[in-house]
Amino acid sequence: MNDLTTLNIIFLVLSLLISGYFAGLVGMPLGPIRIFFMLFFGVNALIVFGTNLAISFVMMIPTVWNNLKHKRIDFRTGILFIISGGIIGPFFGGIISESFSQDILLFIVTVLIIVSGLLIVQAVHFPIKKNSKVNKSRKDLIASFLNLIIGALGSSVGMVLGALRYPVMINFLRTEAKSAGGINSFINLIFAFFGLIGHLLASQESGNSHFDFYLFLPLAVAGFIGSYFGSKHVAYYSNKFILVTLYIILFIMGTLMILREFI
């Protein structure tokens, strides 16, 4: 388990129980938080990325289940949007995960997470009036292309990057917050699966490990429990509360990713 101490594991499990609740609430597994702590504790970066995708997949199972049960997943968002960001992008990103500097990719992700937080702030506090003149087909195509880029970039560093998908859905596609969280959780579920497959193929090709089962198991269980209760309680909160919670989480994740550069 990469020489992690018992205290390290206990800390990670507790952090997963807490962050898992908010992950279920906003429909994304909050990978940057886990990645920060695992890298801080000295786990190899490639193992962190692959293992984090596996944890993300497990966390999204109860989240998607609860969102489906309460009819919060609107598949009218577009099959192209789902396939591009949930299958093609992450699969490709996982395969090329050893082809680029991980530090550069993580820096790009950090910047995009902070920008996403600012865009959500704008959507909550300074909303722009809807423009009904924009061609829907063109809008869906642009959103799908952006989701493809998000998928490839996120998978290469072991994150589903649901945070970056939110501004596309909220600001561009004008999706309501709870519905955005629902469809995001579904995309994150299939994203994590295909991203992990890509990482395992890259691992097989290079001989470098991308997954640690003994690290995965306790964290996946904790994440599953937390996200189950978070997604179960979505109905208790307003759309605005969920969006405010989201941008606070994004700024926390962005701050942790910045701190990583100096620790």
GUVEX-872995 format. One record per residue (C-alpha): x, y, z. Coordinates in steps of 0.1 Angstrom, whole numbers, plus 5000, padded with zeros to 4 digits. Layout:
<nodes>
XYZ;...
</nodes>
This chain:
<nodes>
500050005000;502850244991;504150255027;501250445040;500850445077;497750335096;497150695105;497350795069;494750545059;492450645088;492751005078;491950925041;488950715051;487550985074;488151245046;486251025022;483250985045;482951365047;483851465012;481751164999;478651325014;479251644994;480251434964;476851264964;475151604969;476751774939;477051464917;480751444913;483351244932;485651534942;488851354931;491251654935;490751634973;491851264974;494551324949;496051604969;496251395001;497451074984;500251264966;501051444999;501451105017;503950994990;501850764968;503150724933;501350964909;500250704883;498950474911;497050774925;495450854892;494250504884;493150424919;491250754922;489250664890;488350334905;487250504938;485250754917;483450484899;482350314932;481250654947;479050734917;477150394918;474850494948;474850854935;473450754901;471150504917;469550774940;469451024911;467650774888;465250674916;464251044921;464151114883;467051374885;468851244854;467651404822;468951214792;467651484769;470951664777;472151474747;473651134739;476551294721;477351504752;477351184773;479350964749;482051234741;482751314778;481850984794;483450724770;485650864741;487451134760;488250944792;489250624773;491750814752;492951024781;493750704801;495750554773;497950864768;498350924806;502050854804;502651064773;502651404789;504151584820;501751514849;502851834865;501752044835;498451854832;497751904869;498552274866;496052304837;493452124857;494052354887;493552664866;490352514851;488952414885;489352774897;487852914865;484952674869;484352804904;484253164892;481753064864;479452904890;479653214911;478653414880;475753174874;474453204910;474953574917;475153744883;472953534860;472953614823;469553614805;468853314783;469453364746;466753174728;468253254693;471253024697;470852714675;470252414698;472152164675;475152394674;475052444711;474952074717;477852014693;479952274711;479052134745;479951784734;483351894721;484152074753;483051764772;485351554750;488351774760;487351764796;487151384794;490551344779;492251594802;490651454833;491251094826;494951154819;495351284855;492851044871;490051284877;486451274862;486551654863;482751684869;483652034882;484452154847;481352004832;479152194856;479752544840;479052394805;475652264817;474752544840;476052854820;475852714785;473152454783;471152624810;470452304829;468852334864;471252254892;469751934905;469351794870;472951894862;474151714892;472151404882;473351384846;476951474858;476851184882;475850944853;478651084830;481151054859;480150694865;480850584829;483750824827;485550654856;484950314841;486450394807;489150614821;490250324844;490250084814;492450324795;494850354825;495049974828;495849944791;498550204795;499850014825;499949684806;501849854778;504450034800;504749794829;504150084854;501450024880;498350244878;496250074906;496649964942;493849734954;494749764991;494650144989;491450134968;489349904991;489050105023;488650435004;486050304981;483950175009;484150505027;483350694995;480450474987;478850525022;479350905021;478050954985;475050734992;473850955020;474751275001;472851184970;469951064991;469651415007;469651624975;465951694979;466551855012;468452144996;467552424971;469252454937;470952774949;472352604980;473752324959;475452564935;476852774964;478152454980;479652354946;481652674941;482952664977;484152304970;485752414938;487752684954;488752444982;489952194956;491752464936;493452584967;494652234976;495952174941;497852504943;499252414978;500452084963;502952284942;504652424973;504652114996;
</nodes>
